[in-house]
Amino acid sequence: MKKLINAPDKVVADALEGLAAAHPLLAVDLENRVVTRAQGPRPGKVGLVSGGGSGHEPLHAGFVGYGMLDAACPGEVFTSPVPDQMLAAAKAVNGGAGVLQIVKNYTGDVLNFQMAEELAGDEGVEVRSVLVNDDVAVEDSLYTAGRRGTGATVFVEKIAGALAEQGADLAAVAAVAEEVNARSRSFGIALSAATTPASGRPGFTLDESEIEIGVGIHGEPGRRRGPIASAAQLAETALDAISDDMPLSGNVLVMVNGMGGTPLIELYIVYREVQRLLADRGVTIARNLVGNYITSLEMQGFSLTVCRLTEQFTELWDAPVQTPALRWGR
């Protein structure tokens, strides 16, 4: 294992200090491990909080900023943050209009965010939670009851974040977040495993010609293992899994996401194939993202996320955003 770290038990703390140094518009509470906007909460605005295990960067701290999240709670690598972090985040971003927690469907995240919601209520902070469970690959994995939360998290954070920025109330922001999740699906394919700093070994092993089809973002098993295939074939496999679960038509938002170890040139090849396949089916990609947005350390592979757009979603997607990982319109 070769990694650019100082020590395995200091990876998250050191990375947070680096994040704070690199992005002055963020404030990093190292004691509570909470990342917020440097200017603090805006009175009357719904605060958006998300979080999860580290190792998925830029998710979630890279999406803190104008037009998206107000706070992120990073746990240890591939490990849920704890309720005290989430409570500190909710209190830090509360501007009097309540707080929305965006929770990926992993058992630890769900339980800890639920506890934080209860603790915040005891302290007079109104908190609601929205669950992201967009992965069509499997039901009831090693980490979840039900479907895993993956790439749609980015869509939920951006679209709900834009609506919150416009001054919508907590019920409206929660409703649009739920609708984005309901209209989004994801599927991932891994060419190699990730190695966590603490373990020092790959999370799973694949033969030279073998891939994991339907992999989770922590390296959880997918639907099956199969032989390596062309980008066109793998794009079709992912898209078929999505469209079988959620028929596609009209305008869509597509993300071809790298898992940390895939060159951008290869992601553009996958995007080309996805665009061609959708065009053949009469579906138009109206908006897109191609790059590393929700990673799994240095795993090679890609995930595909598709959201069926509405007019409101498109307007909110286009709204200004200024975060370390997404920036346009300002």
Steps between C-alpha positions, in 0.01 A plus 500: 500500500630844407303800624578869553427506872681569824339227707188285449330632814553865397369488143165672562635761742789590270272517197258732681785735589604499135142567391481801732829637369399453136148645523463819706123509435471193723533480876627173648425411861777248559381408849149404387607409145241721335548703181279808458482816292739756645239776519270297725125445470276744315198601709178357360670248270456125534834341585612192304719241670640178360785269582641152494825313506809663356660354190222617267639846433386748384184365667397657739723785614584595142133591451480744793442853378255735334223312320565161661577384853541713810693230686658158459597242761790278391545171683808281494573331167193301392352549849192696599540825691359501852187672633699764691654616171160522336351685795787750496444550127125555537554758774773673301283552190165568665377838381157463657328332203595143589757255370476229235724196535582321172579140594641226277336166573767322701405355835750697708417828328125446538516412869742779592319772304172385657652534846639843412154608381354402837780672692457819298127497566571482873706817458228683308641458148247371247663229289364284220680224311483378141634157409690446173466142371561516125723197433310240295773236517391311810258500792623448856879512466769459765448861607128558442141398540354579161683680222831677546533877471751601234529752215156656535629657821677761287178579313300527822756729664518731198129528420377518859787736582393740224142502625616568857715786369185655350337509844259206478379354827608169651201304372555618142874428507441153643233429239722591206786293646269199526377552145854519360585173672181337370583604143865387512672164460865386508714198412876447550764277345846443654817397320704486822462531875585782738751471784413675826798653686419308818483157337787537254347245263235507224143458614448217255692322228428468130677294239680693227207462260221523759275791606234555768163592348275702730768582757431725800701808591677316783582205278190302597424213262276571207269281294774281361858481383569478133769541236631841403314640200512807278390842623199475271394168651549613859312826439212298357506264799473792743236685298289188452499437876381856557237509226363158599428646843393849388389545136669802345351764271524871428784701651740353752794602715788252470812457713782274387697486822853377556571294808838658566739302280351535154661745254270773372568392142330168578203668668442708186497180296232359731302825475516481121349155511229600747406801286479282190290233673257754642467681167414169335221461758364852440636641827682834514783578740414857592762536774805293595796450729808299406777456756572397859212604725437204731808281513625187676860595573702370202248249364497472121163496328200727458147553618213628290222711652195618305231741623176563310491879485205728560491868411553586866793261533668651195462855630637401841787305345596808296483730804835642618724280711837564658664207674845342472366228267213669311508860385301692242281808458680736742 
